[in-house]
Each structure stands twice: as C-alpha cells, then as structure tokens.
Amino acid sequence: MGLLAAGIGAGIVAIGAGIGIGMIGKAATESIARQPEASGDIRGAMILTAAFIEGVALFCAVICILLVFFGG
C-alpha cells in the first residue's frame, strides 16, 4: 500500500505543480501585456512564486520517496 500511496502522491504533486506554474505564467503574461513598463517587477514576482511552488513539490516528492523506502 505504501508503494501505491507514493505513486499516487507523486502524480498528484506533479499535476498540482504544473497547474500552479501554468496559472502563474498565464497571469504574468496578461499582466505584462497590460503594463509592459512593469515587466521586470512582474517577472521577478513570477520567478519567486514559481520557486516556492517547486519547493513545495520537491518536499512532497521527498515524502513520497520516504513512503517507498520506509512506508512499510
């Protein structure tokens, strides 16, 4: 059961991170199209937020790996 839980968890993490980063990209593109002069600030905020999402995804992936090896 631990292997199944780890596989499902890893899939959910990948889907969630992909959706989150896609939404960030969409919002940043729309914002830059509306205010091109603020593109540097928007790009910086977008990269920072994407890094936070990737950090959470990495943390969840580590939990899934721990389930595989120590999940019993």
Secondary structure, DSSP 8 states (H G I E B T S, - for coil): -HHHHHHHHHHHHHHHHHHHHHHHHHHHHHHHHH-GGGHHHHHHHHHHHHHHHHHHHHHHHHHHHHHHHH--
